[in-house]
């Protein structure tokens, strides 16, 4: 059943007008018709099935009773991702949402290829949040993982990240393998580099901040692969893949 994020108060019995972008997608791309069923959610954990009502170019949804299916993983895994270029970053964010990530911190690192400032930074952040929203619509999640404002990597690493949470920097030469990791007892941070990897100063800053170098096999993974592989591995061992 098609799902749409709708950033409005939702409750049973309400008749909601779909935002213009959602209406265009429902009518133009999905070819939904008057009387079709769909689901709306606003990110608070619930969802509302409803009936589509088309009135000219406007689209309304008559909402039925709230449902609260649990589709979140028991693991609280947050991704600090060195910004990669173009579709690589989009792919990482999209699939990380599907794999259950609970928060995303984009980092501007020294070897980041793309450079963002001012309006370009704001535009890119809005785009990434749109990617996350679309991924939630597709995979059934009713809570949107927040995408935090872009931070400088060294500045971010200098701050204490949620106290004693598990922290891992993805490093093909790391001394820690998955067999060395205890089941997470709280939030976990995964730190992944951009296309060029981490600068030595960034790696040292991560180690000083308590990040353990985690290796994933014997091969060097691309930036759009590393974080996703780690998320999948954590979910398979301790999350909801079991």
Backbone as a ProteinNet text record, in pm:
[ID]
protein_1_A
[PRIMARY]
XXXXXXXXXXXXXXXXXXXXXXXXXXXXXXXXXXXXXXXXXXXXXXXXXXXXXXXXXXXXXXXXXXXXXXXXXXXXXXXXXXXXXXXXXXXXXXXXXXXXXXXXXXXXXXXXXXXXXXXXXXXXXXXXXXXXXXXXXXXXXXXXXXXXXXXXXXXXXXXXXXXXXXXXXXXXXXXXXXXXXXXXXXXXXXXXXXXXXXXXXXXXXXXXXXXXXXXXXXXXXXXXXXXXXXXXXXXXXXXXXX
[TERTIARY]
84.4	0	89	62.9	147.4	146.1	262.4	278.2	334.1	281.9	327.8	352.5	467	492.8	415.8	348.3	267.8	294.4	365.1	408.1	294.7	189	70.5	17.6	-61.8	-129.4	-224.4	-216.8	-301.7	-383.2	-509	-593	-711.5	-765.4	-874.9	-993	-1049.3	-1164.6	-1129.4	-1003	-965.1	-956.5	-988.5	-973.2	-856.1	-747.6	-621.6	-597.6	-557.2	-513.7	-365.9	-331.4	-191.9	-111.4	10.1	97.8	117.5	142.4	150.5	246.8	364.9	461.7	410	350.4	295.1	178.1	96	-17.4	30.3	133.9	187.4	242.3	308.7	365.4	254.3	151.4	42.1	-33.9	-61.8	-145.5	-63	52.2	131	218	293.5	388.1	322.9	244.5	184.4	50.3	-6.1	-133.9	-246.4	-246.3	-355.2	-483.2	-594.9	-724.2	-814.3	-919.1	-1017.7	-1070.1	-1064.4	-1111.9	-1002.9	-881.2	-771.2	-731.4	-674.3	-628.4	-479.5	-439.6	-299.6	-279.3	-156.1	-121	-47.4	-83.1	-10.8	57.4	174.3	242.5	315	331.7	397	525.1	570.3	696.2	685	563.3	548.2	538.1	554	550.7	426.2	323.2	199.8	176.7	74.5	36.7	-114.9	-168.7	-313.4	-348.8	-416.9	-471.2	-581	-601.1	-703.4	-747.3	-850.5	-907.8	-878.5	-824.1	-789	-913.7	-921.8	-1030.9	-967.7	-994	-938.7	-1041.7	-999.2	-1084.8	-1004.1	-1014.7	-932.1	-786	-699	-557.3	-524.4	-621.9	-599.8	-631.9	-561.6	-582.6	-604.1	-708.6	-742.5	-741.2	-721.6	-723.6	-812.4	-911.3	-997.1	-934.4	-891.4	-811.7	-897.1	-852	-915.7	-838.1	-856.2	-795.7	-643.3	-579	-433.9	-386.1	-277.5	-209.8	-66.7	-9.8	126.4	209.7	233.1	318.9	462.4	530.2	667.5	764.7	829.9	924.9	1065.7	1086.1	1218.3	1301.9	1431.7	1522.7	1544	1573	1606.7	1742.7	1823.2	1954.7	1944.9	2015.1	2025.1	2161.5	2165.7	2290.9	2284.9	2381.3	2387.4	2508.6	2491.7	2596.1	2654.6	2785.3	2859.7	2932.2	2884.6	2930.4	3007.4	3134.6	3207.5	3135.6	3110.1	3028.9	3097.1	3022.9	3069.5	2992.5	3035.4	2980.4	2855.8	2760.3	2645.1	2567.5	2552.6	2467.3	2523.9	2655.1	2711.7	2650.7	2641.8	2585.5	2437.6	2366.3	2223.6	2202.2	2282.6	2269.4	2296.7	2401.6	2435.4	2319.6	2263.1	2154.1	2029.9	1995.8	1875.6	1884.1	1995	2007.6	2030.4	2095.8	2112.5	1976.7	1884.4	1748.5	1682.4	1694.2	1635	1694.6	1821.3	1889.8	1870.4	1792.7	1752.5	1832.5	1915.3	1993.2	1898.2	1939.3	1851	1887.7	1999.9	2039.1	2159.4	2171.5	2279.2	2345.8	2477.5	2557.1	2652	2620.9	2713.5	2835.8	2954	3078	3158.2	3208.5	3300.5	3441.7	3504.3	3637.3	3740	3866.4	3972	3980.3	3943.2	3950.2	3814.3	3716.7	3587.1	3605.3	3554.7	3573.3	3486.4	3358.8	3265	3280.1	3271.5	3280.2	3149.3	3095.6	2965.7	2977.9	2909.8	2902.2	2776.1	2729	2614.8	2492.3	2440.3	2317.3	2331.4	2449.9	2469.8	2459.9	2512.5	2504.6	2359.9	2284.2	2143.6	2063.1	2090.3	2017.8	2048.1	2176	2213.6	2151.5	2147.3	2088.6	1939.9	1869.4	1727.4	1709.8	1797.3	1790.3	1810	1909.6	1935.4	1817.7	1757.2	1641.1	1525.6	1515.2	1414.7	1442.1	1570.2	1607.6	1568.1	1593.3	1557.8	1406.7	1331.6	1185.9	1133.4	1184.9	1140.6	1174.9	1291.3	1329.5	1234.7	1192.9	1095.8	961.9	919.9	795.2	802.8	917.7	932.6	943.1	1020.7	1053.2	956.7	865.8	763.9	792.7	904.7	934.4	843.1	796.4	708.8	779.4	909.1	991.4	1104.7	1123.8	1226.3	1358.6	1465	1594.6	1639.7	1675.1	1716.2	1848.7	1858.9	1985.1	2032.5	2138.8	2188.1	2257.7	2267.8	2343.4	2486.9	2542.7	2679.3	2776.6	2870.9	2972	3111.7	3206.4	3346.2	3387	3458.2	3489	3567.9	3676	3759.4	3683.7	3601.9	3522.9	3423.9	3359.2	3262.9	3330.7	3446.2	3516.9	3567.8	3587.7	3637.8	3531.5	3405.2	3296.9	3268.7	3218.1	3181.5	3052.4	3055.7	2940.5	2860.4	2762.6	2669.7	2740	2838.3	2901.1	2960.2	2919.5	2986	2935.7	2864.8	2811.4	2924.5	2891.6	2988.3	3025.4	3154.2	3201.2	3298.2	3275.7	3360.4	3391.6	3518.8	3560.6	3588.9	3529.1	3546	3682.7	3765.2	3906.2	3949.6	3986	4025.3	4148.3	4224.1	4341.7	4317.5	4192.5	4159.5	4191.9	4218.3	4252.4	4129.4	4013	3889.8	3802.3	3763.6	3667.5	3534.8	3434.1	3301.9	3302.1	3388.3	3395.6	3448.2	3513.1	3567.7	3469.4	3354.3	3256.4	3149.8	3127.4	3021.6	2885.8	2780	2646.4	2623.4	2580.1	2562.6	2462.5	2501.3	2413	2351.3	2381.1	2329.8	2353.3	2348.1	2368.1	2506.6	2513.1	2638.1	2659.1	2781.3	2820	2907.7	2875.9	2962.5	3017.4	3147.6	3214.1	3273.2	3226.5	3270.8	3329.1	3435	3503.7	3445.5	3492	3450.4	3531.1	3527.4	3598.5	3747	3810.4	3954	3993.2	3897.9	3927.6	3957.4	4013.6	4041.8	4183.5	4196.7	4327.3	4386.9	4521.4	4581.3	4539.2	4524.8	4483.5	4340.6	4255.3	4116.8	4112	4192.8	4195.6	4244.6	4346.9	4397.3	4293.2	4221.1	4116.2	4005	3972.9	3870.1	3915	4038.5	4089.8	4090.3	4129.1	4130.1	3989.7	3890.1	3750.6	3687.5	3764.9	3713.3	3660.1	3683.4	3638.2	3736.8	3683.2	3765.8	3771.6	3890.3	3903	3841.2	3734.3	3660.8	3685.8	3733.4	3755.5	3639.2	3609.7	3504	3567.1	3622.8	3687.1	3824.3	3877.4	4013.3	4019.7	3905.2	3901.4	3872.6	3914.9	3886.4	3750.8	3659.9	3524.3	3512.5	3436.3	3409.8	3326	3326.9	3253.9	3105.8	3046.9	2903.7	2874	2977.8	2960.9	2988.8	3089.8	3141.8	3036.1	2971.7	2874.5	2757	2713.7	2599.1	2633.1	2754.5	2796.6	2800.3	2851.3	2857	2717.3	2627.2	2490.1	2424.3	2442.5	2383.2	2442.5	2573.7	2638.2	2587.2	2573.5	2522.1	2378.5	2297.7	2158.9	2150.5	2239.8	2237.3	2277.6	2369.5	2419.8	2334.2	2289.2	2221.8	2088.5	2052.8	1932	1814.9	1739.3	1616.1	1629.5	1753.4	1772	1766.1	1768.7	1773.4	1637.3
-118.4	0	124.8	222.9	342.5	418.2	468.8	541.2	679.5	778.8	915.7	980.8	1048.5	1129.6	1259.8	1299	1420.8	1494.6	1604.8	1677.3	1764.2	1696.3	1763.2	1680.6	1741.5	1660.4	1561.8	1436.6	1333.1	1266.8	1239.3	1167.1	1106	1000.9	929.4	1021.5	1013.8	1095.3	1224.9	1262	1387.5	1368	1473.3	1476.7	1569.6	1512.5	1585.4	1611.9	1734.5	1762.5	1728.6	1645.9	1610.2	1732.4	1747	1854.6	1839.4	1951.4	1945.9	1840.8	1827.9	1730.7	1587.9	1558.1	1424.7	1398.4	1500.1	1483.1	1455.2	1528.1	1503.7	1361.6	1316.4	1180.9	1076.6	1097.6	1000.9	992.4	1107.7	1110.4	1088.2	1159	1154	1031	1000.1	888.5	753.9	748.4	620.9	593.5	694.6	678.7	634.2	684.6	650.5	719.8	656	707.2	734.7	807.5	837.5	707.5	699	579.9	480	500.9	410	427	322.6	326.9	358.1	428.2	461.7	480.4	511.6	529.6	662.2	737.5	860.3	840.9	903.1	906.5	1039.7	1084.7	1214.4	1205.8	1083.8	1066.3	1044.6	1040.9	1025.1	878.5	786.4	644.5	572.5	646.4	583.5	605.1	537.3	554.1	542.6	601.9	607.4	562	450	415.9	515.4	534.3	630	606.3	680.3	670.5	800.5	787.2	902.9	963.9	1096.4	1170.6	1274.2	1264.8	1358.4	1464.4	1589.3	1703	1797.4	1775.9	1852.3	1812.3	1913.6	1884.4	1859.8	1879.1	1858	1713.7	1668.1	1531.5	1535.4	1470	1463.6	1317.4	1297.3	1161.8	1162.3	1076	1057.1	948.5	986.8	898.7	805	681.3	581.9	575	466.9	455.5	443.7	501.3	496.5	353.3	317.2	189.7	220.4	131.5	152.1	24.9	-17.1	-133.9	-101.2	-194.2	-171	-219.9	-125.4	-160.5	-108.4	-57.3	-8	-121.7	-116.6	-215.6	-189.3	-292.5	-269.7	-202	-196.1	-132.6	15.5	94.9	239.7	265.7	261.6	280.5	411.8	498	628.8	633.5	694.2	695.1	834.8	846.3	968.7	941.7	1002.3	969.5	1084.7	1057.2	1154.8	1176.6	1301.3	1332.9	1280.8	1205	1158.3	1232.7	1216.8	1298.4	1235.3	1322.5	1286.2	1166.4	1070.6	954.6	862.7	867.8	782.8	816.2	945.2	986.9	952.8	976.3	943	793.8	711.2	567.2	527.5	585.2	553.5	588.2	706.2	748.3	662.4	638.6	559.3	420.2	352.5	215.4	210.7	311	315.3	323.2	400.2	407	270	202.9	70.1	-28.1	-8.1	-98.3	-59	46.5	76.3	181	260.2	362.9	461	510.5	596.6	744.4	777.6	916.7	927	1039.1	1056.4	1191.1	1188.5	1309.7	1321.2	1408.4	1427.9	1507.4	1460.3	1525.3	1572.1	1695.5	1747.6	1713.7	1618.9	1573.8	1626.6	1613	1673.5	1614.3	1487.9	1423.2	1414.9	1488	1496.2	1565.4	1503.8	1557.4	1680.4	1669	1778.7	1883.2	2010.2	2120.4	2197.3	2219	2284	2404	2510.7	2625.8	2705.6	2779.5	2868.9	2799.2	2852.9	2801.7	2657.7	2622.2	2485.6	2386.6	2423.9	2336.2	2317.4	2427.7	2419	2334.7	2355.6	2281.4	2132.7	2098.6	1958.2	1892	1965.6	1909.7	1882.9	1976.4	1953.1	1831.6	1819	1703.6	1573.3	1567.2	1444.4	1409.1	1510.7	1482.6	1430.1	1477.8	1423.3	1278.2	1243.9	1105.8	1015.6	1062.5	985.3	967.4	1073.4	1065	965	971.6	879	735.3	715.3	580.1	526.9	613.4	571.6	537.7	614.9	583.8	445.5	414.8	288.2	168.1	181.9	64	42.7	135.4	114.1	175.3	247.2	307.7	427.8	441.8	552.8	657.1	641.6	741.7	780.8	909.1	957.3	975.9	905.7	930.9	1073.6	1151.4	1289.6	1296.2	1389	1420.4	1553.2	1549.1	1668.7	1762.9	1890.6	1984.2	1938.1	1970.9	1932	1990.9	1906.9	1951.1	1925.6	2006.7	1977.5	1855	1762.9	1636.4	1650	1728.5	1742.1	1811.8	1909.7	1979.1	1883.1	1802.1	1705.6	1602.8	1554.3	1453	1506.8	1638.1	1697.2	1701.4	1683	1683.9	1542.7	1532	1402	1355	1239.5	1188.6	1091	1143.6	1061	972.9	1030.3	962.3	827.2	720.6	591.2	505.2	563.9	484.4	412.1	294.3	224.2	309.8	313	397.3	316.9	318.5	243	326.4	331.4	392.4	278.7	282.4	174.7	187.5	85.4	91.9	-44.9	-54.9	-185.6	-245.3	-163.4	-212.9	-217.7	-207.7	-204.5	-334.3	-322.4	-439.6	-509.6	-449.2	-503.2	-562.2	-688.7	-751.9	-768.2	-812.8	-826	-923.7	-1025.6	-1120.5	-1057.3	-941.2	-872.4	-772.2	-756.5	-656.1	-723.2	-669.4	-721	-671.6	-743.2	-695	-553.6	-460.8	-321.7	-311.2	-237.1	-215.6	-76.5	0.1	135.9	185.8	315.7	371	337.8	325.1	296.5	401.8	452.7	540.9	463.6	469.3	420.3	540.2	547.4	658	605.5	658.1	611.9	728.1	701	806.2	831.7	937.9	968.8	886.5	926.9	849.7	831.2	933.6	926.9	874.3	832.1	781.4	892.4	854.4	950.1	1004.5	1132.2	1194.2	1141.7	1127.1	1077.5	1155.6	1286.9	1367.8	1333.7	1306.3	1269.3	1132.9	1041.9	909.8	918.6	997.1	1013.1	1079.5	1177.4	1244.2	1145.8	1055.5	955.8	860.2	816.6	727.4	796.7	923.9	999.7	1017.1	1018	1033.1	900.2	792.6	664.1	573.3	607.8	522.2	406.7	285.5	166	134.5	104.2	73.7	-62.9	-63.4	-185.6	-224.1	-345.7	-394.9	-485.8	-484.3	-568.2	-655.1	-766.5	-854.8	-805.6	-866.2	-838.1	-744	-698.6	-616.7	-471.2	-381.3	-239.1	-209	-158.5	-129.4	16	39.4	176.6	249.3	382.1	460.8	427.4	397.7	367.8	224.3	144.9	6.7	-11.7	58.8	30.8	45.1	160.4	181.9	86.5	59.3	-29.6	-172.5	-215	-348.4	-358.5	-255.2	-256.1	-257.3	-177.1	-175.7	-312.5	-373.1	-504.1	-608.3	-599.8	-696.2	-681.4	-558.6	-535.8	-586	-558.9	-604	-756.5	-820	-965.5	-1030.7	-967.6	-1028.9	-995.1	-869.4	-826.7	-754.2	-732.8	-654.6	-739.8	-691	-758	-840.4	-871.6	-963.4	-1109.2	-1132.7	-1268.9	-1338.2
0	0	0	-87.6	-92.5	40.4	79.2	204.9	175.8	250.6	231.4	366.5	376.4	495.2	481.2	587.2	587	717.1	710.4	829.4	883.6	925.9	979.8	1097.1	1186.9	1289.1	1221.6	1260.6	1202.2	1311.9	1282.7	1377.2	1301.8	1359.5	1296	1272.5	1154.4	1119	1050.1	1049.6	985.3	834	761.6	615.8	586	535.9	517.9	370.3	337.1	201.1	189.3	91.6	71.3	28.7	80.7	31.5	-119.4	-190.6	-337.9	-391.6	-332.2	-383.1	-367.4	-251.5	-229.5	-323.2	-346.7	-437.9	-580	-624.7	-759	-770.7	-666.7	-670.8	-672.4	-590.9	-583.2	-715.2	-773.2	-893.5	-1019.7	-1027.4	-1150.3	-1161.9	-1055.3	-1062.8	-1032.9	-926.3	-885.2	-951.5	-1017.3	-1088.3	-996.3	-872.8	-782	-827.6	-797.5	-841.5	-722	-747.4	-643.8	-583.5	-450.6	-381.7	-347.3	-396.7	-363.1	-216.4	-161.2	-22.4	-17.3	88.4	111	260	298.2	439.2	455	559.2	594.5	729.8	745.6	874.9	887.2	1010.8	1031.3	1113.1	1141.7	1211.2	1360.5	1414.4	1560	1603.1	1507.8	1541.1	1496.8	1461.5	1416.3	1268.1	1216.3	1076.2	1064.4	958.3	939.5	798.2	784.4	653.4	618.1	489.6	448	305	266.2	132.5	57.7	-62.9	-144.1	-207.6	-199.2	-263.5	-356	-484.8	-582	-616.2	-603.2	-636	-725.6	-858	-950.3	-933.8	-913.7	-893.7	-746.7	-659.4	-516.8	-479.1	-375.6	-327.4	-177.1	-131.8	10.2	54.2	183.5	239.5	362.8	364.3	481.2	567.6	688.9	772.6	856.4	865.2	952.6	1084	1159.2	1292.1	1285.2	1383.8	1395.7	1420.8	1356.9	1382	1425.2	1505.5	1555.3	1536.6	1413.1	1390.8	1430.9	1497.3	1541.9	1435.6	1369.2	1264.1	1294.4	1415.5	1453.2	1510.9	1485.4	1540.1	1688.9	1767.7	1908.6	1926.4	1820.5	1828.4	1797.6	1876.5	1853.4	1789.7	1655.7	1582.7	1506.2	1533.5	1469.6	1377.8	1263.3	1161.4	1146.6	1170.2	1138.8	1007.7	901	766.4	704.8	667.7	588.8	457.5	423	305.2	179.5	101.5	-28.8	-137.1	-259.3	-366.8	-428.3	-463.2	-544.2	-497.8	-589.5	-564.3	-457.6	-432.8	-328.3	-192.6	-162.1	-34.1	-27.3	-136.5	-139.6	-113.8	-178.1	-159.8	-15.6	42.6	181.2	274.1	258.7	347	325.8	201.7	171.8	233.6	208.7	257.1	408.3	463.8	609.5	678.5	621.1	676.2	668.6	555	540.8	641.5	676.5	769	914.9	940.8	1077.1	1150.6	1081	1149.4	1219.8	1337.7	1416.3	1409	1350.2	1336.1	1244.7	1173.8	1076	1098.4	1109	1123.6	1003.4	907	795.6	843.2	802.4	844.7	723.9	732.8	632.8	679.6	610.3	646.8	547.2	581.5	500.3	360.5	346.6	215.7	147.5	197.6	131	-3.6	-109.4	-244.3	-267.4	-231.4	-255.1	-145	-181.7	-85.9	-86	32.1	45.6	137.9	102.5	192	160.2	260.1	241	185.4	74	14.9	-32.4	-83.2	-130.8	-15.7	98.7	215.5	259.3	265	305.4	206.1	78.3	-24.9	-15.6	5.2	13.5	136.8	248.2	370.3	350.8	286.1	257.4	167.2	69.8	-20.8	55.4	142.7	219	308	369.5	453.3	369.2	245.4	155.1	119.5	101.6	73.7	190.6	312.6	432.2	442.1	416	421.3	319.5	196.8	92.6	129.5	192.3	233.8	340.9	433	535	471.4	372.6	302.9	239.5	181.1	109.3	202.4	312.2	393	509.8	532.7	634.4	769.8	783.6	912.8	937.2	1060.1	1096.9	1181.8	1201.3	1268.4	1174.4	1154.1	1062.5	1137.4	1098.5	1160.6	1129	1229.1	1201.8	1127.7	1034.2	967.1	1024.9	1102.9	1172	1074.5	1108.9	1024.7	1004.7	891.1	857.9	959.7	1003.5	1099.2	1043.9	1086.2	1059.5	1140.3	1077.5	1142.1	1271	1269.3	1388.3	1500.8	1465.5	1567.3	1632.2	1550.2	1603	1691.6	1649.9	1727.6	1860.6	1868.6	1992.7	2101.2	2062.5	2160	2207.6	2329.3	2383.7	2318.2	2256.3	2183.2	2269.2	2340.3	2417.8	2521.9	2588.2	2700.5	2665.5	2736.9	2722.2	2607.1	2511.9	2401.5	2328.4	2269.6	2186.9	2067	2034.4	1924.9	1839.3	1708.8	1618.2	1495.1	1458	1333.2	1236.2	1119	1022.5	957.2	977.5	940.2	887.4	757.5	703.7	770.9	844.2	915.5	1066	1106.7	1247.7	1318.5	1447	1528.5	1582.3	1569.8	1627.2	1517.1	1534.2	1445.5	1516.4	1445.5	1506.6	1623.3	1617.8	1728.3	1856.4	1842.9	1960.2	2020.3	1956.8	2000	2085.4	2204.4	2292.2	2243.6	2273.9	2236.5	2289.6	2205.5	2250	2364.6	2467.6	2582.3	2578.6	2475.4	2462.5	2321.7	2301.7	2167.8	2112.6	1981	1910.9	1802.8	1795.3	1685.2	1589	1459.7	1353.7	1278.7	1264.5	1195.9	1066.6	953	821.1	743.1	669.1	595.1	457.6	391.8	255	154.6	26	-77.2	-45.8	3.9	27.7	163.6	242.6	375.7	474.8	588.5	695.4	683.3	708.9	727.1	858.4	868.1	992.8	1116.6	1104.2	1219.3	1260.6	1164.5	1196.5	1263.3	1214.5	1275.7	1420	1444.1	1580.2	1669.8	1614.7	1691.8	1727.7	1633.5	1660.8	1770.7	1764	1868.1	2003.7	2005.3	2130.4	2186.2	2097.5	2140.5	2179.6	2178.7	2223.2	2114.7	1988	1878.7	1860.1	1852	1831.4	1681.8	1629	1485.2	1453.1	1376.5	1345	1200	1178.5	1041.9	1002	874.9	818.9	710.6	750.5	654.5	613.1	507.4	463	344	299.3	179.4	214.3	128	146.2	82.3	162.1	114.6	72.9	-30.7	-74.7	28.7	20.3	119.9	122.1	5.7	2.1	44	70.1	113.2	261.9	313.4	447.6	556.5	563.5	670.1	657.3	534.5	514.7	555.9	525.5	566.9	718.9	785.1	931.3	992	939	989.6	974.2	856.9	833.5	928.8	951.5	1041.3	1184.1	1231.1	1365.9	1378	1276.6	1281.8	1277.4	1201.3	1193.7	1324.9	1396.1	1519.3	1639.9	1648.5	1771.2	1748.1	1623.7	1595.6	1553	1454.8	1416.7	1288.6	1248.2	1135.7	1181.2	1312.2	1362.5	1351.5
[MASK]
++++++++++++++++++++++++++++++++++++++++++++++++++++++++++++++++++++++++++++++++++++++++++++++++++++++++++++++++++++++++++++++++++++++++++++++++++++++++++++++++++++++++++++++++++++++++++++++++++++++++++++++++++++++++++++++++++++++++++++++++++

